[in-house]
């Protein structure tokens, strides 16, 4: 036992010396740096620097959201979207009333893990046809009431809201509540840029002020969605020799109406006559909403998502903010019957309290980390990683974190480190914030090491900070 403790003490001393050298000569010299490192296998603290101070975590907050989701909902949980009708089906296959879609918070209604973007919507249409429906004489009514407003997180920056990473949450969602964009140059410099949409929908209104640049110019094309509308203005340019084009994604306003609009297009393409109005239950007055109470509707079918384990993997490996917020609100529904940011955060904090992590360690406002109001101690992340390593669902949690040897989101991390496949980690980035936390499976000792590196208020290039974080992890891979 004495030899074991002495070895652990020596390893900690060596680690402190190596990190000390980095601190003396680093890009993070003028920034606020917090570090916690713990050997889970030997239950020994290896290093701590400002680990009990609060830091803006950016996407490292997803470590808490995903862990709580596994604890509260369970890895096998599935989101459910319900299809009902108001009115009967006549002998000619016409639904003499409204089709009602009840959103269940599913973030996976998209082309992800599918052959194409509308595959799930096509399955829905086929399910209606299989029940004899070939025309809808009423409208499509969307019940989005599982989630409560606001649909944007507290403390989100207004100039992020155009883009995919700040899309609104919605009980009924489609394609991460975005329209996919593909930009191409025109035939010659000065020509308008070409903008392709997927799905090819008129739900967004394009104002194209973008143009074709001279060959070998820098790509400058950008866009802005006017708040509370779906009017998108494109500006800047794309080089004439960019023949493969560039891809991006624009968020939509009222995503539940967007989902229903694209579904109506799919119905028509499938031969279901649907020249129908789309309405949201929330837009009706209270007396009208009574007509759409569940007991007055006829059940058609339910759609279930893939398991929560898949959702958690996308949330962490891809750092998908939308998945985090959908899951957060769903936890609020499970815990208190309220699908709001506030209720979701309360559910997470109550679950974390059972692990010994309190509001003194973590100040949480959303599920993704996009809010600048979020604050986390590196020590709280270490305690979370230790606690998760002892749970029966640890395998799901561990595999949900990015592997630099395999996953695109971390492909530039630890590039020259031959043992980088031994790392599972979550990155976090926003202006002035970088975080890198997770596990190292020691190539030499086999020990499981938890680490959290959080850097705030730096003023050097992001690449310099990431390289500095990588050097700490490289030390762990070398020493353990």
Kinemage of the C-alpha trace (Angstrom):
@kinemage 1
@onewidth
@group {chain A} dominant
@subgroup {mainchain}
@vectorlist {calphas} color= white
{ca unk a 1} P 0.000 0.000 0.000
{ca unk a 2} L 2.808 2.389 0.907
{ca unk a 3} L 4.532 1.798 -2.431
{ca unk a 4} L 1.250 2.407 -4.283
{ca unk a 5} L 0.646 5.704 -2.487
{ca unk a 6} L 4.236 6.760 -3.046
{ca unk a 7} L 3.940 6.031 -6.771
{ca unk a 8} L 0.720 8.053 -6.974
{ca unk a 9} L 2.344 10.916 -5.101
{ca unk a 10} L 5.338 10.836 -7.424
{ca unk a 11} L 3.107 10.832 -10.505
{ca unk a 12} L 1.200 13.829 -9.150
{ca unk a 13} L 4.447 15.678 -8.443
{ca unk a 14} L 5.748 15.000 -11.954
{ca unk a 15} L 2.428 16.106 -13.459
{ca unk a 16} L 2.465 19.329 -11.435
{ca unk a 17} L 5.979 20.072 -12.617
{ca unk a 18} L 5.151 19.477 -16.268
{ca unk a 19} L 1.999 21.600 -16.157
{ca unk a 20} L 3.895 24.267 -14.243
{ca unk a 21} L 6.298 24.566 -17.157
{ca unk a 22} L 3.363 25.025 -19.521
{ca unk a 23} L 1.917 27.743 -17.295
{ca unk a 24} L 5.233 29.590 -17.319
{ca unk a 25} L 5.333 29.610 -21.106
{ca unk a 26} L 1.862 29.431 -22.565
{ca unk a 27} L -0.650 31.163 -24.778
{ca unk a 28} L -2.968 31.136 -21.766
{ca unk a 29} L -0.633 33.190 -19.576
{ca unk a 30} L -2.995 36.182 -19.336
{ca unk a 31} L -6.213 34.143 -19.240
{ca unk a 32} L -8.150 32.599 -16.364
{ca unk a 33} L -7.161 28.922 -16.296
{ca unk a 34} L -8.832 26.142 -14.311
{ca unk a 35} L -7.613 22.548 -14.285
{ca unk a 36} L -8.673 19.424 -12.424
{ca unk a 37} L -7.168 15.956 -12.943
{ca unk a 38} L -8.112 12.832 -10.973
{ca unk a 39} L -7.000 9.202 -11.173
{ca unk a 40} L -10.324 7.370 -10.882
{ca unk a 41} L -8.708 3.932 -10.725
{ca unk a 42} L -6.640 4.802 -7.639
{ca unk a 43} L -9.073 7.443 -6.358
{ca unk a 44} L -6.318 10.026 -6.093
{ca unk a 45} L -6.319 13.715 -6.985
{ca unk a 46} L -3.440 14.391 -9.353
{ca unk a 47} L -3.628 18.123 -10.053
{ca unk a 48} L -5.767 21.149 -9.285
{ca unk a 49} L -5.518 24.779 -10.368
{ca unk a 50} L -8.406 27.172 -9.751
{ca unk a 51} L -10.617 24.077 -9.876
{ca unk a 52} L -13.071 25.586 -7.380
{ca unk a 53} L -13.547 28.808 -9.334
{ca unk a 54} L -16.420 29.406 -11.732
{ca unk a 55} L -15.821 29.364 -15.497
{ca unk a 56} L -18.042 29.802 -18.532
{ca unk a 57} L -18.173 26.228 -19.835
{ca unk a 58} L -19.523 26.619 -23.389
{ca unk a 59} L -20.383 23.118 -24.659
{ca unk a 60} L -18.753 21.379 -21.689
{ca unk a 61} L -22.160 21.973 -20.083
{ca unk a 62} L -23.448 19.123 -22.263
{ca unk a 63} L -21.503 16.751 -20.003
{ca unk a 64} L -24.075 17.523 -17.288
{ca unk a 65} L -27.113 17.556 -19.599
{ca unk a 66} L -26.287 14.210 -21.168
{ca unk a 67} L -25.429 12.572 -17.830
{ca unk a 68} L -28.695 13.762 -16.272
{ca unk a 69} L -30.642 12.580 -19.323
{ca unk a 70} L -29.307 9.062 -18.845
{ca unk a 71} L -30.142 9.260 -15.145
{ca unk a 72} L -33.620 10.795 -15.460
{ca unk a 73} L -34.921 9.386 -18.750
{ca unk a 74} L -32.735 6.300 -19.225
{ca unk a 75} L -30.668 5.173 -22.199
{ca unk a 76} L -33.642 3.283 -23.687
{ca unk a 77} L -36.054 6.241 -23.577
{ca unk a 78} L -37.707 7.076 -26.908
{ca unk a 79} L -39.458 10.267 -27.980
{ca unk a 80} L -42.954 9.777 -29.373
{ca unk a 81} L -44.849 11.749 -32.034
{ca unk a 82} L -48.593 11.055 -32.190
{ca unk a 83} L -50.951 11.219 -35.175
{ca unk a 84} L -54.689 11.588 -34.590
{ca unk a 85} L -57.693 12.736 -36.565
{ca unk a 86} L -60.602 15.022 -35.895
{ca unk a 87} L -63.309 13.557 -38.084
{ca unk a 88} L -63.989 10.225 -39.722
{ca unk a 89} L -62.701 8.527 -42.852
{ca unk a 90} L -65.359 8.189 -45.568
{ca unk a 91} L -65.740 5.304 -48.012
{ca unk a 92} L -63.598 7.076 -50.633
{ca unk a 93} L -60.602 7.332 -48.312
{ca unk a 94} L -61.111 11.007 -47.510
{ca unk a 95} L -60.452 12.175 -43.968
{ca unk a 96} L -63.414 14.452 -43.266
{ca unk a 97} L -61.637 16.569 -40.722
{ca unk a 98} L -58.215 17.624 -39.482
{ca unk a 99} L -55.048 15.588 -39.165
{ca unk a 100} L -53.597 16.363 -35.721
{ca unk a 101} L -49.878 15.941 -35.018
{ca unk a 102} L -48.799 15.991 -31.374
{ca unk a 103} L -45.108 16.770 -30.993
{ca unk a 104} L -43.141 14.706 -28.479
{ca unk a 105} L -39.834 16.596 -28.487
{ca unk a 106} L -38.104 14.206 -30.912
{ca unk a 107} L -34.804 15.708 -32.156
{ca unk a 108} L -34.174 12.878 -34.640
{ca unk a 109} L -36.813 13.707 -37.275
{ca unk a 110} L -34.267 14.456 -39.984
{ca unk a 111} L -31.965 12.836 -42.516
{ca unk a 112} L -29.453 11.944 -39.790
{ca unk a 113} L -28.983 8.153 -39.835
{ca unk a 114} L -31.415 8.045 -42.799
{ca unk a 115} L -30.960 7.769 -46.548
{ca unk a 116} L -32.362 11.253 -47.182
{ca unk a 117} L -33.773 14.253 -45.393
{ca unk a 118} L -37.506 13.447 -45.654
{ca unk a 119} L -37.365 9.672 -45.141
{ca unk a 120} L -39.214 9.774 -41.807
{ca unk a 121} L -41.878 12.121 -43.193
{ca unk a 122} L -42.367 9.699 -46.074
{ca unk a 123} L -42.839 6.871 -43.590
{ca unk a 124} L -45.524 8.966 -41.875
{ca unk a 125} L -47.274 9.538 -45.201
{ca unk a 126} L -47.116 5.823 -46.026
{ca unk a 127} L -48.575 5.038 -42.594
{ca unk a 128} L -51.566 7.276 -43.343
{ca unk a 129} L -52.046 5.661 -46.744
{ca unk a 130} L -51.855 2.209 -45.139
{ca unk a 131} L -54.848 3.249 -43.035
{ca unk a 132} L -56.818 4.041 -46.176
{ca unk a 133} L -56.320 7.823 -46.192
{ca unk a 134} L -55.814 9.228 -49.692
{ca unk a 135} L -57.115 12.742 -49.073
{ca unk a 136} L -57.380 15.165 -46.167
{ca unk a 137} L -60.388 17.467 -46.393
{ca unk a 138} L -59.612 19.347 -43.202
{ca unk a 139} L -56.254 20.812 -42.269
{ca unk a 140} L -53.120 19.879 -40.366
{ca unk a 141} L -53.253 20.983 -36.742
{ca unk a 142} L -50.000 20.937 -34.762
{ca unk a 143} L -50.174 20.404 -31.017
{ca unk a 144} L -46.830 21.767 -29.802
{ca unk a 145} L -47.924 22.104 -26.183
{ca unk a 146} L -45.496 19.572 -24.680
{ca unk a 147} L -42.874 22.346 -24.619
{ca unk a 148} L -43.472 25.770 -23.142
{ca unk a 149} L -41.909 29.062 -24.161
{ca unk a 150} L -39.580 30.663 -24.621
{ca unk a 151} L -38.136 28.541 -27.424
{ca unk a 152} L -34.721 30.267 -27.217
{ca unk a 153} L -32.449 29.856 -24.237
{ca unk a 154} L -31.778 32.532 -21.594
{ca unk a 155} L -28.643 34.522 -22.351
{ca unk a 156} L -28.329 33.493 -25.986
{ca unk a 157} L -26.698 36.101 -28.197
{ca unk a 158} L -29.105 37.661 -30.723
{ca unk a 159} L -26.586 37.449 -33.566
{ca unk a 160} L -26.359 33.652 -33.193
{ca unk a 161} L -30.054 33.059 -33.806
{ca unk a 162} L -29.770 32.840 -37.615
{ca unk a 163} L -27.500 29.816 -37.458
{ca unk a 164} L -27.992 26.076 -36.838
{ca unk a 165} L -26.332 26.091 -33.423
{ca unk a 166} L -28.931 28.542 -32.014
{ca unk a 167} L -32.123 27.168 -33.552
{ca unk a 168} L -35.299 27.230 -31.438
{ca unk a 169} L -36.526 24.263 -29.436
{ca unk a 170} L -39.906 22.844 -30.401
{ca unk a 171} L -42.026 19.836 -29.439
{ca unk a 172} L -42.476 19.131 -33.173
{ca unk a 173} L -39.224 19.615 -35.046
{ca unk a 174} L -37.758 18.674 -38.404
{ca unk a 175} L -34.200 18.676 -39.729
{ca unk a 176} L -32.769 20.243 -36.548
{ca unk a 177} L -35.178 23.139 -37.229
{ca unk a 178} L -33.038 24.294 -40.117
{ca unk a 179} L -33.049 24.427 -43.895
{ca unk a 180} L -29.865 23.013 -45.440
{ca unk a 181} L -28.083 25.421 -47.795
{ca unk a 182} L -25.629 24.754 -50.612
{ca unk a 183} L -23.887 27.716 -52.256
{ca unk a 184} L -22.365 27.724 -55.745
{ca unk a 185} L -20.768 30.467 -57.860
{ca unk a 186} L -22.463 31.835 -60.965
{ca unk a 187} L -20.932 31.487 -64.413
{ca unk a 188} L -18.663 34.507 -64.058
{ca unk a 189} L -17.542 37.072 -61.465
{ca unk a 190} L -20.315 39.524 -60.681
{ca unk a 191} L -23.121 37.026 -61.315
{ca unk a 192} L -25.474 36.272 -58.410
{ca unk a 193} L -24.414 33.378 -56.230
{ca unk a 194} L -26.540 30.248 -56.598
{ca unk a 195} L -28.360 29.141 -53.429
{ca unk a 196} L -29.878 25.668 -53.222
{ca unk a 197} L -32.198 24.568 -50.392
{ca unk a 198} L -32.853 21.146 -48.930
{ca unk a 199} L -35.682 20.519 -48.495
{ca unk a 200} L -36.765 22.581 -51.473
{ca unk a 201} L -39.339 24.558 -49.555
{ca unk a 202} L -40.816 28.018 -49.789
{ca unk a 203} L -41.006 28.184 -46.002
{ca unk a 204} L -38.013 30.529 -45.996
{ca unk a 205} L -38.023 33.609 -48.238
{ca unk a 206} L -34.643 34.276 -49.855
{ca unk a 207} L -33.288 37.746 -50.628
{ca unk a 208} L -30.125 37.025 -52.585
{ca unk a 209} L -27.554 39.840 -52.527
{ca unk a 210} L -24.608 37.439 -52.671
{ca unk a 211} L -22.484 37.335 -55.801
{ca unk a 212} L -19.674 35.491 -57.580
{ca unk a 213} L -16.126 36.618 -56.754
{ca unk a 214} L -12.976 36.380 -58.843
{ca unk a 215} L -11.222 33.005 -58.780
{ca unk a 216} L -8.970 32.375 -55.759
{ca unk a 217} L -10.806 34.973 -53.662
{ca unk a 218} L -11.793 34.223 -50.089
{ca unk a 219} L -15.282 32.895 -49.394
{ca unk a 220} L -17.255 35.673 -47.682
{ca unk a 221} L -20.867 34.610 -48.207
{ca unk a 222} L -23.020 34.974 -45.109
{ca unk a 223} L -26.689 35.468 -44.279
{ca unk a 224} L -29.090 36.936 -41.745
{ca unk a 225} L -32.604 35.862 -40.817
{ca unk a 226} L -34.766 38.767 -39.691
{ca unk a 227} L -35.940 37.989 -36.117
{ca unk a 228} L -39.416 36.417 -35.793
{ca unk a 229} L -39.627 35.897 -39.572
{ca unk a 230} L -38.378 33.457 -42.177
{ca unk a 231} L -36.932 36.159 -44.416
{ca unk a 232} L -33.258 35.425 -45.034
{ca unk a 233} L -30.896 37.903 -46.697
{ca unk a 234} L -27.688 36.552 -48.238
{ca unk a 235} L -24.662 38.785 -48.822
{ca unk a 236} L -20.930 38.549 -49.524
{ca unk a 237} L -19.551 36.245 -52.186
{ca unk a 238} L -18.233 32.872 -53.306
{ca unk a 239} L -15.163 32.441 -55.576
{ca unk a 240} L -15.808 31.527 -59.209
{ca unk a 241} L -13.508 28.491 -58.951
{ca unk a 242} L -15.313 26.989 -55.933
{ca unk a 243} L -16.926 24.304 -58.073
{ca unk a 244} L -17.849 21.995 -55.168
{ca unk a 245} L -19.672 24.787 -53.388
{ca unk a 246} L -20.060 25.445 -49.663
{ca unk a 247} L -22.668 24.123 -47.221
{ca unk a 248} L -24.413 25.700 -44.250
{ca unk a 249} L -27.755 25.714 -42.422
{ca unk a 250} L -30.210 28.492 -41.572
{ca unk a 251} L -32.569 28.203 -38.605
{ca unk a 252} L -36.308 28.728 -39.012
{ca unk a 253} L -38.970 30.650 -37.109
{ca unk a 254} L -41.971 28.587 -35.898
{ca unk a 255} L -40.331 25.191 -36.497
{ca unk a 256} L -43.549 23.284 -35.786
{ca unk a 257} L -45.188 25.002 -38.777
{ca unk a 258} L -42.067 24.309 -40.846
{ca unk a 259} L -42.254 20.588 -40.027
{ca unk a 260} L -45.948 20.438 -40.942
{ca unk a 261} L -45.351 22.412 -44.158
{ca unk a 262} L -42.698 20.005 -45.413
{ca unk a 263} L -44.873 17.058 -44.362
{ca unk a 264} L -47.749 18.472 -46.429
{ca unk a 265} L -45.380 18.627 -49.431
{ca unk a 266} L -44.441 14.984 -48.829
{ca unk a 267} L -48.106 13.961 -48.601
{ca unk a 268} L -48.791 15.556 -51.964
{ca unk a 269} L -45.766 13.862 -53.517
{ca unk a 270} L -47.092 10.544 -52.188
{ca unk a 271} L -50.453 11.099 -53.873
{ca unk a 272} L -52.401 12.144 -50.798
{ca unk a 273} L -54.589 15.101 -51.731
{ca unk a 274} L -53.796 17.756 -49.164
{ca unk a 275} L -54.609 21.298 -50.311
{ca unk a 276} L -54.958 22.191 -46.679
{ca unk a 277} L -54.281 24.871 -44.122
{ca unk a 278} L -51.693 24.370 -41.398
{ca unk a 279} L -52.594 25.673 -37.959
{ca unk a 280} L -51.008 25.523 -34.528
{ca unk a 281} L -53.183 24.678 -31.563
{ca unk a 282} L -51.441 27.437 -29.602
{ca unk a 283} L -52.757 30.069 -32.052
{ca unk a 284} L -56.399 29.128 -31.434
{ca unk a 285} L -58.541 30.679 -28.719
{ca unk a 286} L -59.294 28.530 -25.676
{ca unk a 287} L -62.837 27.641 -26.763
{ca unk a 288} L -61.564 26.299 -30.083
{ca unk a 289} L -58.734 24.330 -28.460
{ca unk a 290} L -61.285 22.327 -26.487
{ca unk a 291} L -62.351 20.675 -29.742
{ca unk a 292} L -58.866 19.138 -30.007
{ca unk a 293} L -58.746 17.544 -26.567
{ca unk a 294} L -57.373 14.011 -26.776
{ca unk a 295} L -60.654 12.314 -25.860
{ca unk a 296} L -62.361 13.908 -28.887
{ca unk a 297} L -59.761 12.666 -31.380
{ca unk a 298} L -59.238 9.333 -33.115
{ca unk a 299} L -55.875 7.601 -32.738
{ca unk a 300} L -54.100 6.839 -36.034
{ca unk a 301} L -50.527 5.830 -35.150
{ca unk a 302} L -47.498 6.803 -33.071
{ca unk a 303} L -43.927 7.314 -34.229
{ca unk a 304} L -41.077 6.449 -31.867
{ca unk a 305} L -37.549 7.768 -32.194
{ca unk a 306} L -34.305 5.871 -31.850
{ca unk a 307} L -33.147 5.464 -28.242
{ca unk a 308} L -31.851 8.246 -26.015
{ca unk a 309} L -28.425 6.611 -26.184
{ca unk a 310} L -28.269 7.715 -29.830
{ca unk a 311} L -29.436 11.227 -28.900
{ca unk a 312} L -26.759 11.539 -26.202
{ca unk a 313} L -24.099 10.387 -28.657
{ca unk a 314} L -25.070 13.093 -31.182
{ca unk a 315} L -25.304 15.661 -28.383
{ca unk a 316} L -21.746 15.030 -27.214
{ca unk a 317} L -19.822 13.777 -30.237
{ca unk a 318} L -21.296 16.378 -32.624
{ca unk a 319} L -21.851 18.973 -29.880
{ca unk a 320} L -25.375 19.449 -31.215
{ca unk a 321} L -27.011 22.241 -29.209
{ca unk a 322} L -30.483 21.453 -30.546
{ca unk a 323} L -30.323 17.905 -29.161
{ca unk a 324} L -29.289 19.231 -25.755
{ca unk a 325} L -32.182 21.696 -25.525
{ca unk a 326} L -34.791 19.188 -26.734
{ca unk a 327} L -33.559 16.733 -24.125
{ca unk a 328} L -33.421 19.368 -21.391
{ca unk a 329} L -37.057 20.356 -21.905
{ca unk a 330} L -38.062 16.691 -22.030
{ca unk a 331} L -36.440 16.164 -18.633
{ca unk a 332} L -38.559 19.043 -17.362
{ca unk a 333} L -41.667 17.251 -18.625
{ca unk a 334} L -40.617 14.002 -16.948
{ca unk a 335} L -39.786 15.661 -13.624
{ca unk a 336} L -42.578 18.225 -13.251
{ca unk a 337} L -44.852 18.093 -16.295
{ca unk a 338} L -43.433 21.376 -17.591
{ca unk a 339} L -41.389 21.447 -20.806
{ca unk a 340} L -39.476 24.668 -20.211
{ca unk a 341} L -35.826 25.642 -19.865
{ca unk a 342} L -36.391 26.455 -16.197
{ca unk a 343} L -38.085 23.137 -15.435
{ca unk a 344} L -35.410 21.214 -17.337
{ca unk a 345} L -32.620 22.932 -15.432
{ca unk a 346} L -34.403 22.231 -12.124
{ca unk a 347} L -34.646 18.556 -13.041
{ca unk a 348} L -30.939 18.393 -13.911
{ca unk a 349} L -29.891 20.210 -10.741
{ca unk a 350} L -32.015 17.927 -8.554
{ca unk a 351} L -30.405 14.868 -10.158
{ca unk a 352} L -26.902 16.321 -9.820
{ca unk a 353} L -27.569 17.017 -6.145
{ca unk a 354} L -27.803 13.259 -5.664
{ca unk a 355} L -24.191 13.093 -6.907
{ca unk a 356} L -23.035 15.775 -4.496
{ca unk a 357} L -22.974 18.544 -7.129
{ca unk a 358} L -24.943 21.607 -6.037
{ca unk a 359} L -25.831 25.094 -7.241
{ca unk a 360} L -22.640 26.270 -5.507
{ca unk a 361} L -20.684 24.285 -8.117
{ca unk a 362} L -22.782 24.890 -11.210
{ca unk a 363} L -24.966 27.749 -12.437
{ca unk a 364} L -27.030 26.400 -15.336
{ca unk a 365} L -29.435 28.248 -17.659
{ca unk a 366} L -29.713 26.040 -20.748
{ca unk a 367} L -28.751 22.533 -21.789
{ca unk a 368} L -26.190 23.227 -24.498
{ca unk a 369} L -23.850 25.803 -22.969
{ca unk a 370} L -24.729 28.482 -25.524
{ca unk a 371} L -25.752 30.923 -22.787
{ca unk a 372} L -23.043 33.235 -21.501
{ca unk a 373} L -24.715 33.090 -18.080
{ca unk a 374} L -23.722 29.454 -17.454
{ca unk a 375} L -20.901 28.933 -14.936
{ca unk a 376} L -19.171 25.700 -13.880
{ca unk a 377} L -16.297 24.705 -11.605
{ca unk a 378} L -13.734 22.323 -13.163
{ca unk a 379} L -13.986 20.390 -9.895
{ca unk a 380} L -17.709 19.857 -10.551
{ca unk a 381} L -16.885 18.309 -13.930
{ca unk a 382} L -14.346 16.020 -12.264
{ca unk a 383} L -16.912 14.908 -9.676
{ca unk a 384} L -19.427 14.273 -12.473
{ca unk a 385} L -16.948 12.196 -14.492
{ca unk a 386} L -16.051 10.159 -11.412
{ca unk a 387} L -19.698 9.554 -10.527
{ca unk a 388} L -20.607 8.543 -14.090
{ca unk a 389} L -17.732 6.019 -14.163
{ca unk a 390} L -19.473 4.096 -11.387
{ca unk a 391} L -22.922 3.932 -13.022
{ca unk a 392} L -24.251 0.963 -15.021
{ca unk a 393} L -24.815 3.265 -18.026
{ca unk a 394} L -21.189 4.444 -18.024
{ca unk a 395} L -20.486 2.631 -21.291
{ca unk a 396} L -23.144 4.700 -23.094
{ca unk a 397} L -21.829 7.929 -21.554
{ca unk a 398} L -18.162 7.123 -22.260
{ca unk a 399} L -18.813 6.178 -25.886
{ca unk a 400} L -20.877 9.340 -26.420
{ca unk a 401} L -17.778 11.476 -25.909
{ca unk a 402} L -15.559 12.296 -28.849
{ca unk a 403} L -12.611 10.122 -29.840
{ca unk a 404} L -9.889 12.240 -31.531
{ca unk a 405} L -8.819 9.234 -33.611
{ca unk a 406} L -12.271 8.743 -35.127
{ca unk a 407} L -14.671 11.640 -34.693
{ca unk a 408} L -14.806 14.596 -37.065
{ca unk a 409} L -15.462 17.142 -34.310
{ca unk a 410} L -12.100 16.285 -32.701
{ca unk a 411} L -10.139 15.340 -35.801
{ca unk a 412} L -7.601 18.161 -35.363
{ca unk a 413} L -7.014 17.476 -31.671
{ca unk a 414} L -3.912 15.540 -30.553
{ca unk a 415} L -3.050 14.983 -34.225
{ca unk a 416} L 0.526 13.842 -33.599
{ca unk a 417} L -0.240 11.755 -30.522
{ca unk a 418} L -0.111 8.004 -31.320
{ca unk a 419} L -2.238 7.137 -28.255
{ca unk a 420} L -5.012 9.617 -28.932
{ca unk a 421} L -7.563 6.808 -29.348
{ca unk a 422} L -7.273 6.408 -25.550
{ca unk a 423} L -9.067 9.748 -25.071
{ca unk a 424} L -12.820 10.379 -24.806
{ca unk a 425} L -13.532 14.072 -24.427
{ca unk a 426} L -15.942 16.979 -24.882
{ca unk a 427} L -14.796 20.283 -26.303
{ca unk a 428} L -16.351 23.657 -25.597
{ca unk a 429} L -15.915 26.900 -27.472
{ca unk a 430} L -17.418 30.377 -27.647
{ca unk a 431} L -15.810 33.818 -27.862
{ca unk a 432} L -13.139 33.978 -25.166
{ca unk a 433} L -13.979 30.490 -23.871
{ca unk a 434} L -12.306 27.151 -24.471
{ca unk a 435} L -12.863 23.953 -22.511
{ca unk a 436} L -11.643 20.386 -22.907
{ca unk a 437} L -12.818 17.710 -20.455
{ca unk a 438} L -13.216 13.962 -20.380
{ca unk a 439} L -11.375 10.717 -19.790
{ca unk a 440} L -7.956 9.273 -20.577
{ca unk a 441} L -7.473 5.518 -20.436
{ca unk a 442} L -3.787 5.416 -19.528
{ca unk a 443} L -1.885 3.488 -22.238
{ca unk a 444} L 0.854 2.518 -19.737
{ca unk a 445} L -1.034 1.909 -16.484
{ca unk a 446} L -4.558 1.208 -17.717
{ca unk a 447} L -5.853 3.714 -15.176
{ca unk a 448} L -8.942 5.748 -15.962
{ca unk a 449} L -8.108 9.453 -15.571
{ca unk a 450} L -10.680 12.258 -15.452
{ca unk a 451} L -9.551 15.694 -16.613
{ca unk a 452} L -11.088 19.129 -17.045
{ca unk a 453} L -9.322 22.114 -18.576
{ca unk a 454} L -11.260 25.387 -18.703
{ca unk a 455} L -9.876 28.651 -20.079
{ca unk a 456} L -11.745 31.965 -20.048
{ca unk a 457} L -10.915 35.459 -21.260
{ca unk a 458} L -8.011 34.608 -23.555
{ca unk a 459} L -7.037 36.972 -26.349
{ca unk a 460} L -4.890 34.789 -28.589
{ca unk a 461} L -5.961 32.572 -31.527
{ca unk a 462} L -8.208 29.664 -30.597
{ca unk a 463} L -5.720 27.237 -32.172
{ca unk a 464} L -3.060 28.302 -29.669
{ca unk a 465} L -5.353 27.544 -26.738
{ca unk a 466} L -6.367 24.163 -28.146
{ca unk a 467} L -2.714 23.229 -28.692
{ca unk a 468} L -2.004 24.149 -25.057
{ca unk a 469} L -4.907 21.989 -23.832
{ca unk a 470} L -3.659 19.127 -25.995
{ca unk a 471} L -0.203 19.304 -24.415
{ca unk a 472} L -1.709 18.613 -20.992
{ca unk a 473} L -3.561 15.569 -22.308
{ca unk a 474} L -0.386 14.408 -24.065
{ca unk a 475} L 1.378 14.520 -20.687
{ca unk a 476} L -1.332 12.285 -19.228
{ca unk a 477} L -0.994 9.831 -22.105
{ca unk a 478} L 2.783 9.730 -21.618
{ca unk a 479} L 2.797 9.425 -17.805
{ca unk a 480} L -0.109 7.037 -17.399
